[in-house]
């Protein structure tokens, strides 16, 4: 999530400086204004490259303190069942603390939650101490359940929501396994041919009295480089650095927005991205509205959970127009780039009849089914494409090897 540096003046006129993690600059300004601060400066902080800090953040995020999303879903489901059985929340948390989780850090989180509840804190307040595990939407829904006395029902809906998200994520990962396997196999085959097969021809090529083709000379240069351990080591070191640098660039809102717009223009991947964002938007909106949250509060939370910078900006624009009375939820939904016109008309009818949670739930089901169909269609296109790429690479290497031999035979 982008980070913003701000300078504000409090009610006493004192200048206060700090940093804020939020979705966009407009959202940062609004959060500061809601605290009755006079905004002076708000600007996005550009991430700087610091290898030590990067390593520390990587270990912190992906190491011991990482909690699998499946564990969070199971934790929520089991907490809901324990409360339904009439067990007090403190005893329920102590029972969950003794559970063996896939992510060991969740046991530490359960201990902290039990301790906070024992000290008289509400569950939502205790959850807010672990923002890496529980999202802002999760905490807001729990808080709404505590206020309305429907915590058990909301936890049950939350667990279903998290389980659906987990299943969609697993489907995407499964769809990427085959292309990744073929790509890895192609690179391995190219490496083996350049490292072991091509050197057998090098001495033969050196004795030829003909000028080698450009493709053969390039292949020999690649094979020579692969034989140098320093080159291989530098290449292996550069790959993770490039990936991490790309990750840093994606944290900049403008860069991420351009990448998403490029992705939206791609034939199949763009369609899949739109369906994923729309499904998450509708499913989250359905739960938030069903739990009694208003449209403005729902839009306030939706901007951070849809998983898209472009959609997040459009949600912020929707919120501003609805707040200023320039449009309704349905009319603003029609202006987004992620929903077909029929969705806006359905939401408009639901807005009049008071059935928005149910309609958004049905739209979420529709988009989730569309995701499954698009994944199948994408796999049908990717499989022959990857095989074609692998065959082309191998064919180019073989042509580069045998082309000088054919040239020699023609000159004889």
C-alpha positions, 0 to 999 in steps of 0.5 A: 500500500502506498505511503504518504508524508503529511504536514498538518496543523492541529486545533492549537495551530501546532505543526504536526508531521508524520506518515500515513499508509492508505490507498490514495492521496485523496483518502489520506487527506480525508482521513486527516480532515476527519481528525479535524486537522488543517492539511498543509502538505500531503505527498506520496513517499517514493520507496528508496532502495535499502538492501538491509531494510529490504531484507528485514522487511522481507523476513518480517513479511514472508518469514515467521510473522506471515499467516496463511489466508487459509488459517485466518479463514479457519480461525474465523470459522472455529471462533464462530462455532465456539461462540455458537456453542455458548462458549465465552469469547475469552475461553474460545480464544484460549481454545484457539490458542492451543490449536496447531496452525499451519502458520505458527505465528497465529498461536502468538496472535491468539495469545495476544488476543486472549490477553487483550480480551482478559484485560477488558478490551473488545475483540475488534480493538484486540484485532486492530493490533495485528494489521498484518493478519486482519484487514481493515474490513475484517476489523470493521465487520467485527466491530459492527457485529459487536455493536449490533449483537450479531458477532456470531453471524458476522464471523460466520459470513466472514469465514465464508467470504475468506474461504471463497477468496482462498478458493479463487486464489488456489484456482489461480495458482493451480492455473499457473502451475503448468505454464510455470513448469513448461517455462522452467523446463524450457529454460533447463533444456536450453541451459543443458544444450548450451552447457553440454551439447554445444561445447562438443561442436565448438572444437569442430567449428574452430576448425572450419574455414568458413565464417560462422552465421550470426546465430551460431556466433551468438549461441557460442557467446551464450554457451561461453558465458554459461560456462563462466561461474561469475557470469552465472552467479551475477545472473542468479543474483540479479534476478531476485534484485530485479524482481524486488525492484519491480515490486517496489515500483508496483508500490507507487500508485501511478506505476501500478495504475499504468500496469493495470491499464496495460493488463486491462488491454490484454485479451484474456488476462484483462478479462480475468483481471476485471472479473476478479476485481468485480467478484471481490467488489460485489462479494465484499459489498454484499457482506458489508451492506448485509451487516448494516453498514451504510453506502458511504462506509461500504465504499470507504472500505471497498477501496482498499480491498478490491485489489486494484489501483484503478478500481480503488480510484474509481471507488473514491470517485464514486464516494465523492459524487454520492456524498456531494449528491451528484449520483447514486450507487447504481449510476456511479457503478455504470461509470466504472470500467469493471462492470457491464451496464446491466449490473448498474441497472440491477443495482439501481432496481435493488437500491429502490427495493432495498435488496442491494445485499442480495443482488450484490451476492448474486453478482458475486456468484456470477463473476466467480463463475465467470472467473472459473470459465476464463481460467479454463479458456486461458489454460486452453490458450496457454498450453499450446502457446508454451509448447510452441515457445519451447519448440521454437527455442529448441529449434533455433538452437538446433538450427544454429548448431547445424547451419554451419555444417550444412554450409560446409557440405554445400561448399564441398 
